[in-house]
Amino acid sequence: MTSQLERLEQILGGKLERDDARVIPGTVAVDGTEFIYFSDDGKNNFRKQFRNLTEFTTPPYAQSGGVNERGCAIALPDGQLFHAIAYHGDTEGWRKDIHAGAKALSVLLAKIEGDKLVVSDGRTFSLNECKIAFD
């Protein structure tokens, strides 16, 4: 099995992430990329929430790069759910776009600092207290 996986990685030109070795987005720095989590509104599916948040500003502040989902959700001890996204390129522009969308849509944002999840409302949680799920 391992040799088949190694062969596939060679064909694809890179390593495939193993389920048992997934990295929580934002715990490891990636040059030129910023990670942020947004709170689930409990009404809309992820895709609609993602679009509402990232496409809120017209015209957008971001002039280059992009934003994408990271396939990770963090549930706080009280059950509140946050979804990971990342943006690159014009990170300052994307940051402004996402913060403007979050404010207008009453969505909380969170980021990882060390081993903690820091929520925009001032709460801080150890990642060990939270439930981490990958898509």
N, C-alpha and C positions, 0 to 999 in steps of 0.2 A: 504494500500500500504506500509506504513512504517513497519508494522509488517512483511510483506513478505520480505522486504529488510533486516530487522534485522535478520530474520531467515536465509536468504541466506548468510549473513555475518557470522553468527554463524557456518553454515555448512562449509564455506570456511576458517574459522579461522582468519578473519581479516576484517577491514573496507574497503568498496568500496569507491572509490573517487567519489564524486558528481560533476556533470558538473558545478554547480554553486559555487563550492568550490575548483576549480583546483588551484594548486600552480605552479607558474612559476618556472621551474627548475633552481636552483642556488640561489633562493631567501631565501631558508631555508637550512641550513647546514645539511648534512647527513654524519655521521661518516664513514670514509673510502671510500667516494665517492667524485669525483670531477666532476663538470659540465662545459661544454664548448659548444659554439655555433660556427658553421662553415657557411661561406657564400655560398649561392646557386650559382652555376656556370651558371645557366640559359640554360645549354645545356643538362645535364644528369638528369635522375630522381633521387629522393632522395636515393633510394637503391644503385644505382651505385656510386653516390658521396660518400656515407657512406663507401662502400667497398674500393673505391679508396683511401680515406683518411686514414682509419683505418688499411688497409692492405698494405700500401705503402712500409714500411721498411721490408727488407728480409736479414737476419732473423730479427724478431721483437725485440725491446728492452724489451718489457713487457714479463715477465716470468710467470705471474699468473694473475688471475682475468679475467675481460672482459670489453667490451664496448657495450653499447646499446643505441638505440634511446630513446628519452624522450617524443615524441608525442607533441612537442611544436615548433612553429616557431614564430620568431619575425621579423616584417617588420619595417625597419627604416623609418623616415619621407620621405626620397627620394625613398622609395619602395624597397630598397635592402633587401633581405630576408636572415635570419640566422636560422639554424636548431639546436635544442638542442640535445646533446648527453651527456652521463655520463660514467665514467670508474671507476673501483674499483680494488682492489687487489694490483698489482704492479703499484700504481698510478704514480710513477716517470717514470717507463718504458712506460706506456701508454701516459703520457704527452710528452715524447720524440718522440714516434711513431707518434702521432697526429701532433705535431709541425713540424716534418720532412716532413710528408705528405702534410701539408698545405703549407709549403715553396716550395716544389717541384711542387705542383699543382697550385700555385698562388692563394690559397684560404685564405681569411681572417678568423681570429678567433676572438671570442668575449667572454667576461665573465661578469657576473653580480657582481657588487660591490655596495652593499646597494640598492638604488633605481635607479641605473644607469647601462646601458649596455656600457661597455668599449671595443672598437674595437681595434684590433692589429695595425691598421694604425694611432692610436692616437685620433680618434674621440670618443666622449662620448655623450650619449643620455640618457635623463631621460626616464624611462620605460613608463611614462605617455605620452610621445611624440610618442611612438611606438605602432604598432598594434600587439596584441598578439593573436595567433590562436592555438587551440588545435586540434589534430586529433581525 
